[in-house]
Amino acid sequence: MELSVVMPCLNEAETVETCVRKALGFFAEHDVDGEVIIADNGSTDGSQQLAREAGARVVPVTDKGYGNALMGGIRAARGTYVVMGDADDSYDFTSLMPFLTELRDGADLVMGNRFKGGIAPGAMPGLHRYLGNPVLSFVGRLFFRSKIGDFHCGLRGFRRESILRLGLQTGGMEFASEMVVRCTLARYDVREVPTTLSPDGRTRAPHLSTWRDGWRHLRFLMLYSPRWLFLIPGLLLMTLGLVGSVALSAGPIHVGDIAFDVDTLVGTSAMLVIGFQAVLFALLTKVYAMEEGFLPHDKRVQRLVDSWSLERGLVVGGLLALAGLVGLVASLVHWQGHSFGELDPRDSLRIVMPAATALIMSFQMIFASLFVSILAIRRRSHPPVHDPAEEAADVVDAAVVKVAGETKTLKLKASVTVDQDKSDESKDPAETA
């Protein structure tokens, strides 16, 4: 079978029959060997029966959620290609040829773009059209270097085997973002075709929650991009904090009538520590995601992990700790010079803050090195240990059992033959003749 059209369904009795008939009409018009699958997520309005009567195959999916329903339908699909779309009659299932053409041409994922194809009046709320979708799609393009203009279009086609190979995990509305992100990270052939969006044909409120589902999409995009979540903000904070701390350690800085002194030094030291921690988090997150298969292997990160041993981390952390201790000793000497009396904070903090910052960063480095080493532990399966003597004994035992079985069989055959001869001798000669 070439094509399966999968529609998630939860109480779509008003529109599911129309959607099924449109998809079947597309198959008949273009001579496509296909099927329509309704991935029912627990409808209570009779949607299942209406779909069956219209010619669809209904697949019940017990796990709740948009993504769970779709994955249930995709697994049950028999087609080489799958086109997914909502069962609310907002997408035109009679115009699937552009998707199928690109799939036949070798594409792994073909996304619809509603902004290029046309959005009918009243089909999409203004908040979604002018803020939500453009912003989230921009974030997706920025974080993952994707060329897709409409990350959240519900009408899309893909090669079934390629999507199943990814092992998609999300079960809610963020499933739409995960598919695009994971395909992009896997370097799949991802293309885009224009499609239209019409007002849905149902009278009830949609399942989509603007702020909740929008946040879930944004959260997913951030969690799958350690570079933008931790690394880039961390490097920015580290740079500002380091430059500010070095400059203010030498003395106050005046910009016009504004003076930056030790109060600012405390802030820049905090920026340096927070930025350093964020960079370490970026590394730890990347290593963990690579080991668990959430993100593809990054050669640069792998080289860094391979070259950065636990011992090197301990040495660097120890040097930072030593520098911090030297600074604390210097602050004690400074205090002694004032007979352990009251100190001017503008002088003492310029010694204490760099020392405390170095101490904090030293422990961060040591703990991070330990954690990376834990993540790098591989699970290995060793072959079972074989004892030659035991193997020889097993062979002998098997041979003995085999010989005993053959001997018993021969004895049984001989006994049967003797009994047969005796039976023949006991018969009357006339009867035998």
Contacts in CASP RR format, 6 or more apart in sequence:
PFRMAT RR
TARGET T0000
AUTHOR 0000-0000-0000
METHOD contacts of the structure
MODEL  1
MELSVVMPCLNEAETVETCVRKALGFFAEHDVDGEVIIADNGSTDGSQQL
AREAGARVVPVTDKGYGNALMGGIRAARGTYVVMGDADDSYDFTSLMPFL
TELRDGADLVMGNRFKGGIAPGAMPGLHRYLGNPVLSFVGRLFFRSKIGD
FHCGLRGFRRESILRLGLQTGGMEFASEMVVRCTLARYDVREVPTTLSPD
GRTRAPHLSTWRDGWRHLRFLMLYSPRWLFLIPGLLLMTLGLVGSVALSA
GPIHVGDIAFDVDTLVGTSAMLVIGFQAVLFALLTKVYAMEEGFLPHDKR
VQRLVDSWSLERGLVVGGLLALAGLVGLVASLVHWQGHSFGELDPRDSLR
IVMPAATALIMSFQMIFASLFVSILAIRRRSHPPVHDPAEEAADVVDAAV
VKVAGETKTLKLKASVTVDQDKSDESKDPAETA
1 33 0 8 1.000
1 34 0 8 1.000
1 35 0 8 1.000
1 78 0 8 1.000
1 79 0 8 1.000
1 80 0 8 1.000
2 32 0 8 1.000
2 33 0 8 1.000
2 34 0 8 1.000
2 79 0 8 1.000
2 80 0 8 1.000
2 81 0 8 1.000
3 27 0 8 1.000
3 32 0 8 1.000
3 33 0 8 1.000
3 34 0 8 1.000
3 35 0 8 1.000
3 79 0 8 1.000
3 80 0 8 1.000
3 81 0 8 1.000
3 82 0 8 1.000
3 83 0 8 1.000
3 96 0 8 1.000
3 100 0 8 1.000
4 34 0 8 1.000
4 35 0 8 1.000
4 36 0 8 1.000
4 37 0 8 1.000
4 77 0 8 1.000
4 78 0 8 1.000
4 79 0 8 1.000
4 81 0 8 1.000
4 82 0 8 1.000
4 83 0 8 1.000
4 160 0 8 1.000
5 23 0 8 1.000
5 34 0 8 1.000
5 35 0 8 1.000
5 36 0 8 1.000
5 37 0 8 1.000
5 82 0 8 1.000
5 83 0 8 1.000
5 84 0 8 1.000
5 85 0 8 1.000
5 93 0 8 1.000
5 96 0 8 1.000
6 37 0 8 1.000
6 39 0 8 1.000
6 70 0 8 1.000
6 73 0 8 1.000
6 74 0 8 1.000
6 77 0 8 1.000
6 82 0 8 1.000
6 83 0 8 1.000
6 84 0 8 1.000
6 85 0 8 1.000
7 16 0 8 1.000
7 19 0 8 1.000
7 20 0 8 1.000
7 36 0 8 1.000
7 37 0 8 1.000
7 38 0 8 1.000
7 39 0 8 1.000
7 56 0 8 1.000
7 84 0 8 1.000
7 85 0 8 1.000
7 86 0 8 1.000
7 87 0 8 1.000
8 39 0 8 1.000
8 41 0 8 1.000
8 66 0 8 1.000
8 67 0 8 1.000
8 69 0 8 1.000
8 70 0 8 1.000
8 84 0 8 1.000
8 85 0 8 1.000
8 86 0 8 1.000
8 87 0 8 1.000
9 16 0 8 1.000
9 38 0 8 1.000
9 39 0 8 1.000
9 40 0 8 1.000
9 41 0 8 1.000
9 43 0 8 1.000
9 47 0 8 1.000
9 48 0 8 1.000
9 51 0 8 1.000
9 69 0 8 1.000
9 87 0 8 1.000
10 40 0 8 1.000
10 41 0 8 1.000
10 42 0 8 1.000
10 43 0 8 1.000
10 47 0 8 1.000
10 69 0 8 1.000
10 207 0 8 1.000
11 43 0 8 1.000
11 44 0 8 1.000
11 45 0 8 1.000
11 47 0 8 1.000
11 204 0 8 1.000
12 19 0 8 1.000
12 43 0 8 1.000
12 45 0 8 1.000
12 47 0 8 1.000
12 87 0 8 1.000
12 88 0 8 1.000
12 202 0 8 1.000
13 43 0 8 1.000
13 45 0 8 1.000
13 46 0 8 1.000
13 47 0 8 1.000
13 50 0 8 1.000
14 201 0 8 1.000
14 202 0 8 1.000
14 203 0 8 1.000
15 87 0 8 1.000
15 88 0 8 1.000
15 89 0 8 1.000
15 200 0 8 1.000
15 201 0 8 1.000
15 202 0 8 1.000
16 38 0 8 1.000
16 47 0 8 1.000
16 50 0 8 1.000
16 51 0 8 1.000
16 54 0 8 1.000
16 56 0 8 1.000
16 87 0 8 1.000
17 50 0 8 1.000
17 51 0 8 1.000
17 53 0 8 1.000
17 54 0 8 1.000
18 89 0 8 1.000
19 87 0 8 1.000
19 88 0 8 1.000
19 89 0 8 1.000
19 93 0 8 1.000
20 36 0 8 1.000
20 38 0 8 1.000
20 51 0 8 1.000
20 54 0 8 1.000
20 55 0 8 1.000
20 56 0 8 1.000
21 54 0 8 1.000
22 92 0 8 1.000
22 93 0 8 1.000
22 94 0 8 1.000
23 36 0 8 1.000
23 93 0 8 1.000
23 94 0 8 1.000
23 96 0 8 1.000
24 36 0 8 1.000
24 54 0 8 1.000
24 55 0 8 1.000
25 94 0 8 1.000
26 32 0 8 1.000
26 93 0 8 1.000
26 94 0 8 1.000
26 95 0 8 1.000
26 96 0 8 1.000
26 97 0 8 1.000
27 33 0 8 1.000
27 34 0 8 1.000
29 94 0 8 1.000
30 97 0 8 1.000
30 100 0 8 1.000
32 100 0 8 1.000
34 79 0 8 1.000
35 56 0 8 1.000
35 57 0 8 1.000
35 77 0 8 1.000
35 78 0 8 1.000
35 79 0 8 1.000
36 51 0 8 1.000
36 55 0 8 1.000
36 56 0 8 1.000
36 57 0 8 1.000
37 56 0 8 1.000
37 57 0 8 1.000
37 58 0 8 1.000
37 59 0 8 1.000
37 73 0 8 1.000
37 76 0 8 1.000
37 77 0 8 1.000
38 47 0 8 1.000
38 48 0 8 1.000
38 51 0 8 1.000
38 56 0 8 1.000
38 57 0 8 1.000
38 58 0 8 1.000
38 59 0 8 1.000
38 87 0 8 1.000
39 59 0 8 1.000
39 61 0 8 1.000
39 69 0 8 1.000
39 70 0 8 1.000
39 72 0 8 1.000
39 73 0 8 1.000
39 76 0 8 1.000
40 47 0 8 1.000
40 48 0 8 1.000
40 51 0 8 1.000
40 58 0 8 1.000
40 59 0 8 1.000
40 60 0 8 1.000
40 61 0 8 1.000
40 69 0 8 1.000
41 61 0 8 1.000
41 64 0 8 1.000
41 65 0 8 1.000
41 68 0 8 1.000
41 69 0 8 1.000
42 60 0 8 1.000
42 61 0 8 1.000
42 62 0 8 1.000
47 87 0 8 1.000
48 58 0 8 1.000
48 60 0 8 1.000
51 58 0 8 1.000
52 58 0 8 1.000
57 76 0 8 1.000
59 72 0 8 1.000
59 73 0 8 1.000
59 76 0 8 1.000
61 68 0 8 1.000
61 69 0 8 1.000
61 72 0 8 1.000
61 73 0 8 1.000
63 69 0 8 1.000
63 171 0 8 1.000
65 171 0 8 1.000
65 172 0 8 1.000
66 171 0 8 1.000
66 172 0 8 1.000
66 173 0 8 1.000
66 175 0 8 1.000
66 176 0 8 1.000
66 207 0 8 1.000
67 168 0 8 1.000
67 170 0 8 1.000
67 171 0 8 1.000
67 172 0 8 1.000
67 173 0 8 1.000
67 175 0 8 1.000
68 171 0 8 1.000
68 172 0 8 1.000
70 84 0 8 1.000
70 175 0 8 1.000
71 168 0 8 1.000
71 171 0 8 1.000
71 175 0 8 1.000
74 82 0 8 1.000
74 84 0 8 1.000
74 160 0 8 1.000
74 163 0 8 1.000
74 164 0 8 1.000
75 164 0 8 1.000
77 160 0 8 1.000
79 160 0 8 1.000
80 159 0 8 1.000
80 160 0 8 1.000
80 161 0 8 1.000
81 100 0 8 1.000
81 103 0 8 1.000
81 157 0 8 1.000
81 158 0 8 1.000
81 159 0 8 1.000
81 160 0 8 1.000
82 157 0 8 1.000
82 158 0 8 1.000
82 159 0 8 1.000
82 160 0 8 1.000
82 163 0 8 1.000
83 96 0 8 1.000
83 99 0 8 1.000
83 100 0 8 1.000
83 155 0 8 1.000
83 156 0 8 1.000
83 157 0 8 1.000
84 154 0 8 1.000
84 155 0 8 1.000
84 156 0 8 1.000
84 157 0 8 1.000
84 158 0 8 1.000
85 91 0 8 1.000
85 93 0 8 1.000
85 154 0 8 1.000
85 155 0 8 1.000
85 156 0 8 1.000
86 154 0 8 1.000
86 155 0 8 1.000
86 200 0 8 1.000
88 200 0 8 1.000
88 201 0 8 1.000
88 202 0 8 1.000
88 206 0 8 1.000
89 198 0 8 1.000
89 200 0 8 1.000
89 201 0 8 1.000
89 202 0 8 1.000
90 123 0 8 1.000
90 197 0 8 1.000
90 198 0 8 1.000
90 199 0 8 1.000
90 200 0 8 1.000
90 201 0 8 1.000
91 154 0 8 1.000
91 155 0 8 1.000
91 195 0 8 1.000
91 196 0 8 1.000
91 197 0 8 1.000
91 198 0 8 1.000
92 195 0 8 1.000
92 196 0 8 1.000
92 198 0 8 1.000
95 195 0 8 1.000
95 196 0 8 1.000
98 110 0 8 1.000
98 193 0 8 1.000
98 194 0 8 1.000
98 195 0 8 1.000
99 110 0 8 1.000
99 112 0 8 1.000
99 155 0 8 1.000
99 156 0 8 1.000
99 157 0 8 1.000
99 193 0 8 1.000
102 110 0 8 1.000
102 191 0 8 1.000
102 193 0 8 1.000
103 110 0 8 1.000
103 157 0 8 1.000
103 158 0 8 1.000
103 159 0 8 1.000
106 159 0 8 1.000
106 189 0 8 1.000
107 159 0 8 1.000
107 189 0 8 1.000
107 190 0 8 1.000
107 191 0 8 1.000
108 158 0 8 1.000
108 159 0 8 1.000
108 162 0 8 1.000
108 183 0 8 1.000
108 188 0 8 1.000
108 189 0 8 1.000
108 190 0 8 1.000
109 156 0 8 1.000
109 157 0 8 1.000
109 158 0 8 1.000
109 159 0 8 1.000
109 162 0 8 1.000
109 163 0 8 1.000
109 179 0 8 1.000
109 180 0 8 1.000
109 183 0 8 1.000
109 188 0 8 1.000
109 189 0 8 1.000
109 190 0 8 1.000
109 191 0 8 1.000
110 156 0 8 1.000
110 157 0 8 1.000
110 158 0 8 1.000
110 190 0 8 1.000
110 191 0 8 1.000
110 192 0 8 1.000
110 193 0 8 1.000
111 148 0 8 1.000
111 149 0 8 1.000
111 150 0 8 1.000
111 153 0 8 1.000
111 156 0 8 1.000
111 157 0 8 1.000
111 180 0 8 1.000
111 190 0 8 1.000
111 191 0 8 1.000
111 192 0 8 1.000
111 193 0 8 1.000
112 150 0 8 1.000
112 153 0 8 1.000
112 154 0 8 1.000
112 155 0 8 1.000
112 156 0 8 1.000
112 192 0 8 1.000
112 193 0 8 1.000
112 194 0 8 1.000
112 195 0 8 1.000
113 148 0 8 1.000
113 149 0 8 1.000
113 150 0 8 1.000
113 153 0 8 1.000
113 192 0 8 1.000
113 193 0 8 1.000
113 194 0 8 1.000
113 195 0 8 1.000
114 124 0 8 1.000
114 150 0 8 1.000
114 153 0 8 1.000
114 195 0 8 1.000
114 196 0 8 1.000
114 197 0 8 1.000
115 133 0 8 1.000
115 149 0 8 1.000
115 150 0 8 1.000
116 150 0 8 1.000
116 192 0 8 1.000
116 194 0 8 1.000
117 194 0 8 1.000
117 195 0 8 1.000
117 196 0 8 1.000
118 194 0 8 1.000
118 196 0 8 1.000
118 197 0 8 1.000
119 129 0 8 1.000
119 196 0 8 1.000
119 197 0 8 1.000
120 196 0 8 1.000
120 197 0 8 1.000
120 198 0 8 1.000
120 199 0 8 1.000
121 199 0 8 1.000
122 199 0 8 1.000
123 197 0 8 1.000
123 198 0 8 1.000
123 199 0 8 1.000
123 200 0 8 1.000
124 133 0 8 1.000
124 197 0 8 1.000
125 210 0 8 1.000
127 210 0 8 1.000
128 210 0 8 1.000
132 214 0 8 1.000
133 150 0 8 1.000
133 151 0 8 1.000
133 152 0 8 1.000
136 151 0 8 1.000
136 152 0 8 1.000
136 177 0 8 1.000
136 214 0 8 1.000
136 217 0 8 1.000
136 218 0 8 1.000
136 221 0 8 1.000
137 148 0 8 1.000
137 149 0 8 1.000
137 150 0 8 1.000
137 151 0 8 1.000
137 152 0 8 1.000
139 218 0 8 1.000
139 221 0 8 1.000
140 146 0 8 1.000
140 151 0 8 1.000
140 177 0 8 1.000
140 180 0 8 1.000
140 181 0 8 1.000
140 221 0 8 1.000
141 147 0 8 1.000
141 148 0 8 1.000
141 149 0 8 1.000
142 228 0 8 1.000
143 221 0 8 1.000
143 222 0 8 1.000
143 224 0 8 1.000
143 225 0 8 1.000
143 227 0 8 1.000
143 228 0 8 1.000
144 181 0 8 1.000
144 184 0 8 1.000
144 185 0 8 1.000
144 221 0 8 1.000
144 224 0 8 1.000
144 225 0 8 1.000
145 184 0 8 1.000
146 180 0 8 1.000
146 181 0 8 1.000
146 184 0 8 1.000
146 190 0 8 1.000
147 190 0 8 1.000
147 192 0 8 1.000
148 180 0 8 1.000
148 184 0 8 1.000
148 190 0 8 1.000
148 192 0 8 1.000
149 192 0 8 1.000
150 192 0 8 1.000
151 176 0 8 1.000
151 177 0 8 1.000
151 180 0 8 1.000
151 217 0 8 1.000
152 176 0 8 1.000
152 177 0 8 1.000
152 217 0 8 1.000
153 176 0 8 1.000
153 195 0 8 1.000
154 176 0 8 1.000
155 195 0 8 1.000
156 179 0 8 1.000
158 179 0 8 1.000
158 183 0 8 1.000
162 183 0 8 1.000
162 188 0 8 1.000
163 179 0 8 1.000
163 183 0 8 1.000
166 179 0 8 1.000
166 182 0 8 1.000
166 183 0 8 1.000
166 186 0 8 1.000
167 182 0 8 1.000
168 175 0 8 1.000
168 178 0 8 1.000
168 179 0 8 1.000
168 182 0 8 1.000
169 178 0 8 1.000
169 294 0 8 1.000
170 178 0 8 1.000
170 220 0 8 1.000
172 216 0 8 1.000
173 208 0 8 1.000
173 213 0 8 1.000
173 214 0 8 1.000
173 216 0 8 1.000
173 217 0 8 1.000
174 213 0 8 1.000
174 216 0 8 1.000
174 217 0 8 1.000
174 219 0 8 1.000
174 220 0 8 1.000
176 217 0 8 1.000
177 217 0 8 1.000
177 220 0 8 1.000
177 221 0 8 1.000
178 220 0 8 1.000
178 224 0 8 1.000
180 190 0 8 1.000
181 220 0 8 1.000
181 221 0 8 1.000
181 224 0 8 1.000
183 190 0 8 1.000
184 190 0 8 1.000
185 224 0 8 1.000
185 295 0 8 1.000
185 296 0 8 1.000
186 296 0 8 1.000
187 296 0 8 1.000
200 206 0 8 1.000
222 228 0 8 1.000
222 229 0 8 1.000
223 229 0 8 1.000
224 294 0 8 1.000
224 295 0 8 1.000
226 281 0 8 1.000
226 282 0 8 1.000
226 285 0 8 1.000
226 286 0 8 1.000
226 289 0 8 1.000
226 295 0 8 1.000
227 282 0 8 1.000
229 282 0 8 1.000
229 285 0 8 1.000
230 278 0 8 1.000
230 279 0 8 1.000
230 281 0 8 1.000
230 282 0 8 1.000
230 285 0 8 1.000
231 278 0 8 1.000
231 279 0 8 1.000
231 282 0 8 1.000
233 275 0 8 1.000
233 278 0 8 1.000
234 274 0 8 1.000
234 275 0 8 1.000
234 276 0 8 1.000
234 278 0 8 1.000
234 279 0 8 1.000
234 282 0 8 1.000
235 275 0 8 1.000
235 279 0 8 1.000
236 275 0 8 1.000
237 271 0 8 1.000
237 272 0 8 1.000
237 274 0 8 1.000
237 275 0 8 1.000
237 278 0 8 1.000
238 271 0 8 1.000
238 272 0 8 1.000
238 275 0 8 1.000
238 276 0 8 1.000
238 278 0 8 1.000
238 279 0 8 1.000
240 268 0 8 1.000
240 271 0 8 1.000
241 267 0 8 1.000
241 268 0 8 1.000
241 269 0 8 1.000
241 271 0 8 1.000
241 272 0 8 1.000
241 275 0 8 1.000
242 268 0 8 1.000
242 272 0 8 1.000
243 268 0 8 1.000
244 264 0 8 1.000
244 265 0 8 1.000
244 268 0 8 1.000
245 265 0 8 1.000
245 268 0 8 1.000
245 269 0 8 1.000
245 272 0 8 1.000
245 353 0 8 1.000
245 354 0 8 1.000
245 357 0 8 1.000
247 253 0 8 1.000
248 260 0 8 1.000
248 261 0 8 1.000
248 262 0 8 1.000
248 264 0 8 1.000
248 265 0 8 1.000
248 268 0 8 1.000
248 350 0 8 1.000
249 265 0 8 1.000
249 350 0 8 1.000
249 353 0 8 1.000
249 354 0 8 1.000
251 261 0 8 1.000
251 350 0 8 1.000
252 259 0 8 1.000
252 260 0 8 1.000
252 261 0 8 1.000
252 262 0 8 1.000
252 346 0 8 1.000
253 259 0 8 1.000
253 260 0 8 1.000
253 264 0 8 1.000
254 260 0 8 1.000
261 346 0 8 1.000
262 345 0 8 1.000
262 346 0 8 1.000
262 349 0 8 1.000
262 350 0 8 1.000
262 353 0 8 1.000
265 349 0 8 1.000
265 350 0 8 1.000
265 353 0 8 1.000
266 349 0 8 1.000
266 353 0 8 1.000
269 353 0 8 1.000
269 354 0 8 1.000
269 356 0 8 1.000
269 357 0 8 1.000
272 357 0 8 1.000
272 361 0 8 1.000
273 357 0 8 1.000
273 360 0 8 1.000
273 361 0 8 1.000
273 364 0 8 1.000
276 361 0 8 1.000
276 364 0 8 1.000
277 364 0 8 1.000
280 364 0 8 1.000
280 365 0 8 1.000
280 368 0 8 1.000
283 301 0 8 1.000
283 304 0 8 1.000
283 305 0 8 1.000
283 368 0 8 1.000
283 372 0 8 1.000
284 368 0 8 1.000
284 371 0 8 1.000
284 372 0 8 1.000
284 375 0 8 1.000
286 295 0 8 1.000
286 298 0 8 1.000
286 301 0 8 1.000
287 301 0 8 1.000
287 305 0 8 1.000
287 372 0 8 1.000
287 375 0 8 1.000
287 376 0 8 1.000
288 375 0 8 1.000
289 295 0 8 1.000
290 296 0 8 1.000
290 297 0 8 1.000
290 298 0 8 1.000
290 301 0 8 1.000
290 302 0 8 1.000
291 375 0 8 1.000
291 376 0 8 1.000
305 372 0 8 1.000
305 376 0 8 1.000
308 369 0 8 1.000
308 372 0 8 1.000
309 373 0 8 1.000
310 369 0 8 1.000
310 370 0 8 1.000
310 372 0 8 1.000
310 373 0 8 1.000
312 369 0 8 1.000
313 365 0 8 1.000
313 366 0 8 1.000
313 369 0 8 1.000
314 366 0 8 1.000
314 369 0 8 1.000
316 365 0 8 1.000
317 361 0 8 1.000
317 362 0 8 1.000
317 363 0 8 1.000
317 365 0 8 1.000
317 366 0 8 1.000
317 369 0 8 1.000
318 362 0 8 1.000
318 365 0 8 1.000
318 366 0 8 1.000
319 362 0 8 1.000
320 358 0 8 1.000
320 359 0 8 1.000
320 361 0 8 1.000
320 362 0 8 1.000
320 365 0 8 1.000
321 358 0 8 1.000
321 359 0 8 1.000
321 362 0 8 1.000
321 363 0 8 1.000
323 355 0 8 1.000
323 358 0 8 1.000
323 362 0 8 1.000
324 354 0 8 1.000
324 355 0 8 1.000
324 356 0 8 1.000
324 358 0 8 1.000
324 359 0 8 1.000
324 362 0 8 1.000
325 355 0 8 1.000
325 359 0 8 1.000
326 355 0 8 1.000
327 351 0 8 1.000
327 352 0 8 1.000
327 354 0 8 1.000
327 355 0 8 1.000
327 358 0 8 1.000
328 352 0 8 1.000
328 355 0 8 1.000
328 356 0 8 1.000
328 359 0 8 1.000
330 351 0 8 1.000
330 355 0 8 1.000
331 348 0 8 1.000
331 351 0 8 1.000
331 352 0 8 1.000
331 355 0 8 1.000
334 343 0 8 1.000
334 347 0 8 1.000
334 348 0 8 1.000
334 351 0 8 1.000
335 341 0 8 1.000
335 343 0 8 1.000
335 348 0 8 1.000
424 432 0 8 1.000
END
